[in-house]
Structure formats: C-alpha cells, structure tokens
Amino acid sequence: MPPGWLRAPVRVFPAPRRLLSPAACPPRRGPSCFFHSVSAPCAVPRSLRLSPSKYRILAPPFPSIYCAPGFRSSRSDSLRPLTSPPCSFTQSSFLSRLPRSPKGMNLPEVLQVLEQLAPLSLAESWDNVGLLVEPSKPRLIQKILLTNDLTPSVMEEAEAMSCDLIVSYHPPLFKPIKRLIQKDWKQQLAVRAIEAGIAVYSPHTALDSVGDGINDWLVGALGSGCVSVLHQAVSSDPPRHKLEFAVRNREELEAILSELGTGGTDAAFSAARPDGEALSVSLPCPDAALPSVVRTLSRHPTPRQSLSILAVSKPPLLGFGAGRRSTLDEPVSIAAAADRVKAHLGLKHLRLALGAQKTLESTVTTVAVCAGSGGSVLQGVKADLYITGREMSHHEVLDAAAAGTSVILTEHSNSERGFLAVLRERLSQRLADSVSVHLSQEDRDPLEVV
C-alpha cells in the first residue's frame, strides 16, 4: 500500500493532512455519504483509528466521495469511475486533488491521473498507448496541451507556449521506429519533443473503451437511452486454465498437492467421489504455472491418463469496450439526429446515407456508434442509425443501407475531437492548481468540405 493511504472496507483512499475534521463540520448529503458505511477498524496505527460518528470528510480540499461502479448522478458534475475493472467501490471524479508543489507536478503524478481516467489495460492489443516520449531531465509539469493529432503546427504551438506535456489522443508514434531522422515528419516531431524536453502521452483506444469515455460521449449526442457495449472488454488478468483429473484416493491427492506446493502453486481444489472408487479433482491454474503443474501430474499414472485442460474465459468488464448501442428514451427523426450530431460535434456539414425505404422523417429508435474508424466495429450491428468517423468503405455503407440502416459519417477526428473539452475538465479537477490544461488551437481534421 502506498505511504499515506488508509484502508477501509469500502476501498483504499488517501488521507493527507487536514483531511479529517471534528463533527462540527456539517455532514455531506446525498449519495456521497458512503463514509458512514465504514464500520470495521482501518488498517492504520491505533492512535489514528477514528469513529465514523465523530469525524467526517472535509469538503475542501477533498470534495471527494466513494461511489458504486457505473454510478451516474443527475447533477452536472456527474460522478465517473476512474479505475478499470468495476469490481468494488471506486474513487469518484473529484478524489485525486492532493496538496502538491505550487510550481507544478511530477510527470509520474500526472501519468497516474491520466491512467485513472483511461486505464491503459483497456487499450486494444494492436495500439500504442501510454508515455511515448519521456524527457531525459525530469521537470515539473505546469502546462499540458491536449490535441487529437500531434502535427507540426501543434508542435509549434506547444513550443511557443513552453508546454511540458502533450496529450495526443492519436499516438504520433505507432509503427516501430529503427531510426530518428528528418526525412519522416513523425520522427521529426519526436526529435523536436525530445530537444524541447516535452513529454508526449497517448490514451487512444483506452479512452474509447472506458466507461463514460469517448464512445459514451458520442452516443449521448442523440439523448439519453439504454446503452450497451458492442464489443465487450475483458479483464487484463493473465490467462488461466482449469485442470480436471482423477486420483485413486485422498492420499494420492495430498501427495500431488504437496508436490504442487513445492512447485510454486497454491491453487485451491475441489474434489468429489461420483463412483465411490476415484476422486475427481478440478484445479485452477495460472498460465505461467501450467507447464510445471502438467509435469507434476504426468508423474502419477491416474492423473496423467485422465487429465483434461480447459481454458478459462476472462471475465467481462461491464460497461467497458469498443463501440456503443443505445435504445433512445425519446426516438428522433433522421433529420433531427443529423442536426443533433452536428451541434454535438460543432460541425456545419456531415455525410448521410439513408437506409433502404427511409426518408429524413423516418424514426431513429436505436443508434450504434464508434468514434474514429468504426466500419469493422459496427458491421452486422442491428440499429436504425450508425454514427462513425469516415472509415466505412463504399461497400460497407451500401450493405448497411440495404439492411435499412442509415449512416452518418463525420470524418475521422471530428467524431473524437470534441471530447477533449470533457477530458480537459476532468484533468483540471484532478490536477494541482499550478497545472494548467489547454486545448490546441491548431488541431483540426485534415479534410474539409469546400
């Protein structure tokens, strides 16, 4: 456990100086009063153990609460989960503001906040996310520039404002690099960032997948509804297997478990005697330990002959994954849907393909979205309307229209860029006051309608 943290039944939470106040402090009301659920002693020295009835959480500098995973508030400052798998109580949006240097924050501190907002474990396996450029000399982060794409004009903007960290939604370094030379414009940007001491970070598909991320924001353009994930994210835990085998008696089972214990595994087991002669054993096993466990079992005739190895599916992370589908609380016409998307994204134009037998006045009850390149994610999804960037091929649009699904294409980065303002607000709430977060004024989609 990191220094300065307390452990309570609901979750681990930081308790720096002046976090706690006597009961004279008025209690917080509403869903934020989870502090009262603390009933067991905290894992802290006896002198610091506190009575929930005597102490409450201060509002400043911690207007922070605990909330259940996926909790949504009707308030404008809605509560949003920060950590990845929704497996227990998690910190809310406003938890992370800690007393820090008045001159800025260390890079690792800022990276921790970024990874709370969009855990990198949620990114697609093909993606290149996280810290891409790290300066050789540590420096405090005072200015952060948010951009959808890191282009030469955005780099000039960052240099002019003495930026310390660029958060580029798309990773400027994607393919493996064997050399850094001036012939390639992306390599030029990497060299310029290094020379200027500017760190570069990219969340990309982690920000797509996380709950309340880009895709939830995009599907919200058409209003509230029942939202589901198109391609469910799964736990990032290492692969596991289940080994099923038989043993002659309990003595043989105990001998095998003893050998496995010396082999570095402490897996639990269950056993049953269906025929009165042999014990059936089910043994969970992590992927890394599988070879040694199989070698141990192969030394015993009965387990070796009856051994069956089954792959265990990783548990899904509910609310996390690629793409979203919403059944709207209030259906709208296709024309109204197009207007709402333009208003949501700040666009004057977009491209629309009407589904077969549909008109602009046809009703949209279900909508499926995927920010950026959504052709493969949306393929085959049943919905009245698709919304994505531009990576749907001519024939994919024809297929969707023939199935009665209308399609809105906004151009790739136009479906993503508007979320940067939301990201800016969330970062500003969590970072020290000495860190300023800016939206790039030079970032724009390379394609324009003329």
N, C-alpha and C positions, 0 to 999 in steps of 0.2 A: 504494500500500500504506500503511495507517495507520502512524503512528510507533510504534516499539516492537515491531513484528511481524517475525518471521523467515519466510523462505520455504524450504521443504524439499520434496523430491519428493513426499511424501505429501499435504501441504496447508499452508496458511498458519496459523501458530499463534503466540500471544502468548508473549513471553519476558521478563517483568519481572524486577526484581532478585530474586536468590536462587532463580530457577527451577532453575538447574543446580547440581549438586553433584559433587564428585570421585567416583571409582569406589568409594570406601569406602562410599558409600550403597548398600545392598543393592538388587539389581535387582527390578523388579516382575515378577510371574509371570503366566502365563495369557495371554488374548487381548489384554491391554493392552500387550504388549511390542512394539508397532509402531515404537517409537523406533529399534530396531535395524535397521529397513529403510532408514534414512537413509544413503545411500551417496555421493550427489553433494554438493559443497560447497554450503552455504547462501548465500543472497543477502544476506550481511552483510559488514562490513569483515573483512579478513584476520585481524585480531587477535582477532575473535570466532568464527572458524571452529573447530569443536570436533570431536574424534574420538568417534564413537559408542561406541567401546570404552573411552574414558576418562571419559565423562560420562554420567549418566543423569538421568531426570526425577525431581525430588523428589516424594514423596507429598504432604506439606503444603507450601504451601497449595494445591497442584495435584494432587489425586488424579485426574489427567486422562489420557486416552488418545486414540488415534485408533482408529476402528472403521469397517468397511466399511458402506455404506448398507444399512439394513434389518437390521443385525446385532441379534440378540437373545441375551441371556445368561440362564442358568438362575438366576443369583443374584437375590436380592430387589431389589438396586439395579441393575436391568437397564439396559443401555445403550440410549440412544434417540437417533436422529439429530435434529439441531437445524435444519439448513438445509433449503432447499426441494428443488430438483431433485436426486435421488440420482445425480449424475454423476461423483463422485470420492470420495475419502476425506473424511469429515466429522468435526467435533468431537463428542465424546460428551457425555453428560449433565453430567458434572462438570467441564467445561473452563473455564467462564466466571468462576469466582470470582477476582477480581483485587483487589489492595490498593487500597482507596478510603478516602474520608473517614470518620473514625469517627462523623461526625454524620449520615451518610446518603449517598445517591447522587443525581446529577443526573438529571433527568427523561429526557434523551436516552439515558443509560446504561441506565435501566430499560426504556425502549421497545425498545432494541436486544435485550435479553434476551427480552422478550415476542415480538418478531418472529422471533427464533431459534426459539422454541418453536413458533410457528404463523406461518409467512411469510404476509404479507397477500396476496401474489400468488396464493395458493391459494383465496382467498375467491371466492364466486360474484359474477358481474358486477353483479347487482342489489343486492348487500349494501352496507352502510355500516359499514366496519370501520376500525380504527386509532384514532388520537387524535381524540376528538370534542370535548373541551373542554380548552383549554390556558390556564392562568392567565397574566395579563399580567406578573406579577412572578415571576421564577424563584425556586424554593425547593427545598431538598434533600428528597428523598423518604425518609421514615423509616417511614411506616405505609401499607400497602396493604390495601384491603378488597376481597375477592372476593365477587361476587354473581352470581346468574343473571339477575336483573332489578333494575334501579335503580328502586325505588318510593319514595314519600315516607317510609315507615318506615325503609327502608335509608339514605336520605339523612340522616335524623335520627341514625341510628346512626353514620354517617360523621362528621357534625359533632361528635357527642358525644365521639368518640374522637380528634378532631383528625387525621383521615385526610388524607393528602397525595395519594393516587391511588386512584380506584375503578376496578377492572377488572370491567366488567359484560359477561357473556357475550353477552346480547342488547343490541344498540345502542339506548340510550334515545332517540337522535335518528336517525330513519330516513328519514322523508319530508322534502323540502325545507322550510325554515322561512323565512317572509318577515318575521316579527316575533317579538319576545320579550315576551310579555305574561302576565299572571297568570291568564287565563281557561283556559289549557291546562295540564294538570298536568305534562306532559313539559317544556314551556317553563319552568314554574316550577322544575323540578329543574335545568335548565341554568343559570338565573339564580342559584339558590342555590349551585351548584357554583362559578360564577364569583365570586360575592361571598365565598365561603369560601376561595377560592384552591385548590380541589380539582380536579385533572386527572381526566378521565374517558376510559377506553380500552375498546374492544370488539374481541375477536377473532372472534366468531361463527363463520361458516362456514369460516374459515381453520382453526379448531380442530376443526371437523368433518372436514375433508378431510385434514389432515396425518396421516402415519403415526404410529401409537401415540397418536392423539388420541381424541376422544370416541367415535366410532363403533367403533374397535378396542376401547376400554374396554367399551362396551356389549355387543358381541358376545361378549366374554370372560365374560359372566355365565354362559353355559352350558358353559364349559370350553374347553379347547384344541381346535384344529382347523385345517384348511387354509382360510385366509381370503383372499378376493379382494374387489376393489373393484367396486361395482355400476356407478358412472358415473365413468370414469377421468378424472383431472385431466390437463391437458396443459401443456406449457411456456408460460410467460408471455412468451417472446421475441416480438418484433414479427413480424407475418406476413411470409412470404417467398414468392417466385414462382420458377418455372423458365421461362426463355425459350428456346425452341428455334427455330432458323432456319438457313438455308443461306447460304453465301458462295461466290463464284466461285473464289477462290484464297486462299492464305495472306497475300498482300499486302493484300487487302481486309480480311481478318480482323484483321491487325495494325493497319490504319488505324482500324477500328472500335474496337478495344480501346484504342488511343491516345486516341480521342475520349472514350470512356467514362472513361478515367483522368482526363482534364481535367474531366469532369462530376461527379467526386466518388465514383466507384465503383471498387473494387479487386477485384471479384468474379473468382474463378477460372473457367476454362472447360475444356471437353473437346471434342475435335473428332475426327471420323472421316470417311473418304472411301469411302462404300459403293459409288458408281457410277463412281469414277475421274474425275469431272468437277467436283463441288462438294464443299465441306466442310460437314458437318453440325455445328452448334455447339449446345451446351447450356450456358446461362449462368444461374447462381443470382443472384437479385436481391432485395434487401430491398424491402418495400412502399413505403417512403418514396422510394426511388430509381426506382421503376417508371416514372413519367411521363417523367423526363428520359432514361432508357435507351430507352424506346419512341420518343421524338422523335429520338434519335440514329440508331436503326436505320431509321426511316422515311426518312431522307435517302439510304439506299442501296437501290437497286431490288430486288436479290435478297433481302436480309433482310426488306424490307418485304412482299414477296409471300409469303414462306414462314413468316412469324413466327407462332408459337403460344405462348400464355401459359398456364401451368399453375399452379394454386395448390398450394403445398407444405403438407401437413398438419403441424401442430405435433407434436413427439414426445411420447408419453405420459410422465407421471411415475409410474413404477410404485410401487404402494403408497399413492398419494395420490388422493383423490377422494371423492365422496358415496356414503354407504351402504356396507355390508359384507355379504358372504355367507360363511358358514362351513359346511364339512362337518366335523361333530364327530368327534373321535377316539373318543369314547365316547358313542354315542346315548343319549338320555334319554326318559322319557315326557313327555307334555304336562303332566301334573300336576307332575312334578319340575321341568320347565322353568319353570313359573309360580312355584314356590317359590324357585327359584334367582334369578329376576328380582327377586322381592320382597326377598330377602335382599341382593342386589347393590345395589339402589336404596334400601333402607331403607324399604320400603312395607308397609303392612298389607293393602292392597287394590289390585287392578288389574282391568281388564276383559278377558274372554276370549271369543272366538268360536271354536267348534270347526269345523274343516273338515268337509265332507261325508263321512259314513261314518266319522268319527273319534270316539274317546272319550278320556277323560282318561288312559287307559293306552296310547293309541296312541304309537308311537315317533317321536321327532324326530331325524332324521339331518342335515338341512340347515336352517339358520336364516338369515334375511335381516333386517337391522336398519337403521334410520335414526333417529337421535336427533331429537327435536322433531317437525317436520312431515314425515312420511315417505310420505304417500299417493302422490304422484307418483313418488318415487324407487323405491318398492317395486312399483309397478304392473307386472304381467306377469312378475315375477321368479319362477323356479321354486324353491320351497322348501317344507318341511313346516310352517314357522312364520315368521310376521312379528312383529317387535317394533318398535314406534314409540311416539310420544307420543300424540296424540289426533287429529291431522289426517288421518284416513281417514274419508271420508264413509260414510254408511249403505250406499250402493250399492257403494262400493269394498270394504267389508267383506263384503257379500253376494257380490260377484264372487270375492273371494279364497276364501271358504268353499266356494262352488260348485266351485272348482277343486281342492278338497281341502286348501287351506292354512289352518291355524289362525292366529288373530290375537290378539296381546296388545297392549293399549293401556294406557299407564301414566299418561296426562295429559302434556301437552307438556313442561313444565320438569322433571318428575320423571325423565324419561329423560336429562337433561343435568346436573342439579344435583350429583349425586354425584361427577362428575368434578372438581369444584372442589377437593376434597381432594387429588386427584392433582396438579392444577395448583399448589396451594399448596406441596406438597413439592418439585416441580421448581423453582419460583421460589426457594424457600428455599435450595436447593442452589447456586443460581447468583448470588444477590444477596449484597451485603455483609452481615456480621453485624449491622450497625447498622440494617438494613431488616427490619422485621417484617411478615409476611403473615398476614392474618386472614380467617377465613370469616365471612360475615354471619350473624348470629343472627336477623335479621328477614326474610330472604329465604325465600319459600315459594311453592308453586304456589297460584294464586288459587282453584282448585277443590278441594273436599274432599268425601269421602263421609260423609254424615250418616245 
